[in-house]
Structure formats: C-alpha cells, structure tokens
Amino acid sequence: MLAAAKALGIMGGVKAYHNLIVVVSDGRNDPFHHEVIEGINSLCSEFGYSLVEFKLNANNFIREKIEPIASAIIFIGERSCNGSVKELGVPYIFIGDSIMDATVPSIKIDNLQAAHTATKYLCERGHRRIGQILGDKLLKLVELRNMGYKSALRQAGVTVDMSWNYYGDFSFRAGEKAMDYFMRLPERPTAIFSHCDRMAIGAMKRANEMGLSVPDDISLIGFQNIEIAEYMALTTVSQNLRQIGRSACMAIHEKITKNKDIASVLYFPDVVERGTVRRI
C-alpha cells in the first residue's frame, strides 16, 4: 500500500489525477481478486482509465487520501471497507457481500443459491454423504454458502451432519488438510462441496496421494471456476469473475460519462460440468 501511495504522491499531500480508478481490496491474495481486477482492467484500458489497487480497510485513509485523487472507487471483498461510504464524493461500487444496505450499489454473487445448486447437483447424482470445505467462518459469504449447502441437503431429505464440515482458508493446503480429515471419519463422505476451487484442487491432490480416484472413489465440486479449474477438469460453480469486474467498471464509466445511476446487480452462478463428479 505504501509503495502505491508514494507512486501516486499522496502521502505528503494531495495530487490531482484524472481518469484514475482506485480499487480498494481487503488484502486477500487469491484468484477471486486477481480475476475480478483483470476484468476491471480490461475495460479501464479500453476507456482510457488508469488503475491502481490499495489493500486496506481504513475509512479515514479512503476519505482523506484516496477520494481526492480518484475518479471512482471500486471496493472488493467483505473487509475492504469497515463503515459507511455514503459520504464519498466520487462514484463507487462494491463487489462482494460487505455491504448489506440495499441503497449502496453493489455487485454480488447469490452465494446461498449457488451453494444450494452445487449441493443439489451432488444429491441428484445419488450422493447423500456430502462433505463441505468451508472458508473463513467470519465471512458473510461463507455463512451464506453454508446455508445453501444445508438447505439443499434438507430438501433432499438428508440429515445435516456437522462432522462433514471442515473450515479452511481458501488455500490449496486447506484442501489437503480437509481431505485428511474426511478420510479419518468413521463414515466417509462420497462427495465434497468446496467453497473455492483452490481448496477443491488441494483436496484432489491429497486424494490422489492417498491412492484414491476422483471421481470413482470420491466426487468433488468447487466454486469460482478459476482458470486452473479447467485444466484440472474440475466440476465447479462458475462465478464469471472477469465479467463481474467488467460490469463494475462499466457501471462506474457510465456514472462518470453519463451520470447514470449505479444499479446493484445479483449474479446467479451455474454449474460447469467437467470430470470430478460421478453418479452413484
């Protein structure tokens, strides 16, 4: 953050910049942020904006240092802002579930419905013992995905077993640890729903190391559809992250150039069928 701030010349005083889009993220270094920012940047280049990213959640810094030099601000992630943004004097939009105020423009994934769809997909293929690899339990999106997972199980007449839940941190390593955990259970799951593709791929790697076949011995479905998921033939829920980034940038651009109100958008992800889920 400091290097970016010095590059903009804003630590010692305000310096005016034209056509500058500032992305404020919550500091997570994962494919979600990377692919969303790639989508934003693709339109920034097309429309002639410069783009810079700050990783912080300090409202005072945003208002005092970033706002004066930004044409617009795009917030990414639940922890990218820790308070009200309605006082901002520049266009802004949120990507993620950080803001529950319906009057604040945002682009969100329907995380509850997406997780329901993923779990239902497994249930429809005969699975009843379905494990879940969750992310950080403090995140709203994790809570929503857990609700969707449980609602799909209940709809299928399956009793929710809390021992089939493993909390991770969205990393490959968390997926490996989750597979270790599930394979130690007296009654192993036949399928696993992972809250992100990286954890699903980590689980797949660990399963292979154990001599298990995916999907013959255990099925896996991920969440996000990051680039590597295609190469791993991972069945997953597509969030279309680059399109989300482009949508955010387009909304900002139309606000700047046409004074068009920024409307909130809710995306409904779909399952991308590949090779890691089988019928039983």
C-alpha positions in Angstrom: 0.0 0.0 0.0 2.8 2.4 0.9 4.6 1.9 -2.4 1.4 2.6 -4.3 0.7 5.6 -2.3 4.2 7.0 -2.9 3.8 6.4 -6.6 0.7 8.5 -6.6 2.3 11.2 -4.5 -0.4 11.2 -1.9 1.5 10.6 1.3 2.9 14.1 1.5 -0.1 15.9 0.0 -2.9 15.6 -2.4 -2.0 15.4 -6.0 -4.8 15.5 -8.6 -5.1 12.7 -11.1 -7.6 12.4 -14.0 -9.3 9.2 -15.1 -8.0 7.2 -12.2 -10.0 4.2 -10.9 -8.9 3.1 -7.5 -9.6 -0.5 -6.4 -9.7 -0.9 -2.6 -9.5 -4.6 -1.6 -9.4 -6.4 1.7 -5.9 -7.7 1.2 -6.6 -11.3 0.3 -4.2 -12.7 -2.3 -6.4 -15.2 -4.2 -7.7 -15.9 -7.7 -11.1 -14.2 -6.9 -9.4 -10.8 -6.6 -7.0 -11.4 -9.4 -9.6 -12.3 -12.0 -12.0 -9.6 -10.9 -9.3 -7.0 -11.2 -8.3 -8.4 -14.6 -11.9 -7.8 -15.7 -11.9 -4.2 -14.4 -8.5 -3.5 -16.0 -9.7 -4.8 -19.4 -12.3 -2.1 -19.6 -10.1 0.6 -17.9 -7.7 0.1 -20.8 -10.5 0.4 -23.3 -12.0 3.5 -21.8 -8.6 5.2 -21.1 -8.6 5.0 -17.3 -5.6 4.3 -15.1 -6.0 1.7 -12.4 -4.3 1.3 -9.0 -5.1 -1.1 -6.1 -4.9 -0.4 -2.4 -5.1 -3.2 0.2 -6.7 -1.7 3.3 -9.9 -1.1 5.1 -9.3 2.3 6.8 -12.1 4.6 6.1 -10.2 7.8 7.1 -7.4 7.0 4.6 -10.0 6.4 1.9 -11.8 9.7 2.5 -8.7 11.8 3.2 -6.1 10.4 0.8 -7.8 8.3 -1.9 -11.0 10.2 -2.6 -9.4 13.5 -3.6 -7.3 11.9 -6.4 -9.8 9.2 -7.6 -12.3 9.5 -10.4 -14.1 6.5 -8.8 -13.6 3.7 -6.2 -14.3 0.0 -6.6 -14.3 -2.0 -3.3 -13.6 -5.7 -3.5 -14.2 -8.1 -0.6 -16.0 -8.2 2.7 -13.2 -6.4 4.6 -12.4 -3.7 2.0 -14.4 -1.1 4.0 -15.4 -1.0 7.6 -18.0 1.7 7.7 -20.4 4.0 5.8 -19.3 5.2 2.3 -22.3 7.4 1.6 -20.3 10.5 2.3 -17.9 9.8 -0.5 -17.9 12.5 -3.2 -16.9 10.2 -6.1 -18.8 7.3 -7.7 -18.2 3.9 -6.0 -19.4 0.3 -6.2 -18.9 -2.8 -4.0 -18.1 -6.3 -5.2 -18.9 -8.8 -2.6 -21.1 -9.2 0.5 -19.6 -6.5 2.7 -22.5 -4.1 2.5 -26.0 -5.1 3.5 -27.5 -1.7 2.9 -29.7 -2.1 -0.2 -29.2 1.6 -1.1 -25.4 1.1 -1.6 -24.6 0.0 -5.2 -23.0 -3.5 -5.3 -22.4 -6.5 -7.4 -22.9 -9.7 -5.6 -23.0 -13.4 -6.2 -26.1 -15.2 -4.9 -23.9 -17.3 -2.6 -26.8 -19.1 -0.9 -28.4 -20.1 -4.2 -25.1 -21.0 -5.7 -24.1 -23.4 -2.9 -27.7 -24.8 -2.9 -27.2 -25.5 -6.6 -23.8 -27.2 -6.2 -25.1 -29.4 -3.3 -28.3 -30.2 -5.1 -26.2 -31.2 -8.2 -24.4 -33.8 -6.0 -27.7 -35.0 -4.4 -29.2 -35.5 -7.8 -26.3 -37.8 -8.7 -27.1 -40.1 -5.8 -24.8 -38.7 -3.1 -26.1 -38.4 0.4 -22.9 -38.2 2.5 -21.6 -34.9 1.2 -18.7 -33.1 3.0 -18.2 -29.4 2.8 -14.9 -27.5 2.8 -15.7 -24.0 4.1 -13.7 -20.8 4.1 -13.2 -18.3 6.9 -16.2 -18.7 9.2 -16.2 -14.9 9.9 -17.0 -14.1 6.3 -20.7 -13.5 5.3 -20.2 -15.3 2.0 -19.2 -18.4 3.9 -22.3 -18.2 6.1 -24.5 -17.9 3.0 -22.8 -20.8 1.2 -23.2 -23.0 4.3 -26.9 -22.1 4.5 -27.3 -23.0 0.8 -25.5 -26.3 1.4 -27.7 -27.2 4.4 -30.9 -26.2 2.6 -30.1 -28.5 -0.4 -29.5 -31.4 1.9 -32.7 -30.8 3.8 -34.6 -30.5 0.6 -33.2 -33.9 -0.5 -34.2 -35.4 2.9 -30.6 -35.7 4.1 -29.8 -35.1 7.8 -27.1 -32.4 8.1 -24.1 -33.9 9.8 -21.8 -31.2 11.2 -18.8 -33.6 11.3 -18.9 -33.3 7.5 -17.8 -29.7 7.7 -14.1 -28.6 7.6 -13.2 -24.9 7.9 -10.2 -23.8 5.8 -8.7 -20.5 4.5 -9.3 -20.8 0.7 -5.8 -22.2 0.1 -4.6 -25.4 -1.6 -3.2 -26.6 1.7 -6.5 -26.2 3.4 -8.0 -28.6 0.8 -5.3 -31.2 1.5 -5.9 -31.0 5.3 -9.7 -31.3 4.6 -9.2 -34.5 2.7 -7.0 -35.9 5.5 -9.8 -35.0 7.9 -12.6 -36.6 5.8 -10.7 -39.8 5.2 -10.3 -40.3 9.0 -14.1 -40.2 9.6 -15.8 -43.5 10.5 -18.3 -42.8 7.7 -16.6 -41.0 4.9 -18.4 -38.7 2.5 -18.8 -39.9 -1.1 -18.7 -36.3 -2.4 -17.3 -32.9 -1.3 -18.5 -29.4 -2.0 -15.6 -26.9 -1.6 -16.2 -23.2 -1.2 -13.4 -22.4 -3.7 -11.5 -24.2 -6.5 -8.1 -23.9 -4.8 -9.3 -26.0 -1.8 -11.0 -28.4 -4.1 -7.8 -28.9 -6.1 -5.8 -29.3 -2.9 -8.3 -32.0 -1.8 -8.0 -33.7 -5.2 -4.2 -33.7 -4.9 -4.3 -35.3 -1.5 -6.9 -37.9 -2.6 -4.5 -38.9 -5.4 -1.6 -39.2 -2.9 -3.8 -41.5 -0.8 -4.4 -43.7 -3.9 -8.0 -42.6 -4.3 -9.5 -41.9 -7.6 -11.5 -38.7 -8.3 -14.4 -39.2 -9.1 -14.5 -43.0 -8.8 -13.7 -43.1 -5.0 -14.8 -39.6 -4.1 -16.5 -36.8 -6.1 -15.6 -33.1 -5.9 -17.3 -29.9 -6.9 -15.6 -26.5 -6.5 -16.7 -22.9 -6.5 -15.4 -20.0 -8.7 -14.3 -21.6 -12.0 -10.8 -20.1 -11.9 -8.5 -20.7 -14.9 -6.7 -23.7 -13.4 -10.0 -25.5 -12.7 -10.5 -26.1 -16.4 -7.0 -27.7 -16.7 -7.8 -29.9 -13.7 -11.1 -30.9 -15.2 -12.8 -29.8 -12.0 -16.6 -29.6 -11.9 -17.3 -26.3 -10.3 -19.7 -23.4 -9.9 -18.8 -20.6 -12.3 -18.8 -17.0 -10.8 -17.7 -15.4 -14.1 -15.3 -13.2 -12.2 -13.9 -11.3 -15.1 -17.4 -10.4 -16.2 -18.2 -9.1 -12.7 -15.1 -6.9 -12.9 -16.1 -5.6 -16.3 -19.7 -4.9 -15.1 -18.3 -2.9 -12.1 -16.1 -0.8 -14.4 -18.9 -0.3 -16.9 -21.2 1.0 -14.2 -18.6 3.4 -13.0 -17.8 4.6 -16.5 -21.5 5.3 -17.3 -21.8 7.2 -14.0 -18.8 9.3 -14.9 -19.7 10.0 -18.5 -23.5 9.9 -18.5 -24.3 10.5 -14.8 -26.2 7.2 -14.9 -27.2 5.8 -11.6 -25.2 2.8 -10.5 -27.6 -0.1 -10.1 -26.9 -3.2 -7.9 -26.5 -6.5 -9.7 -27.0 -10.0 -8.4 -25.3 -12.8 -10.3 -26.7 -16.4 -10.3 -23.8 -18.8 -11.0 -24.2 -22.1 -12.9 -22.5 -25.5 -12.5 -19.8 -26.2 -15.1 -19.7 -29.9 -15.6 -16.3 -31.5 -16.1 -14.8 -34.7 -14.7 -14.8 -34.8 -10.9 -18.4 -35.9 -10.1 -19.9 -39.3 -10.8 -23.3 -40.8 -10.2 -23.6 -43.5 -7.6 
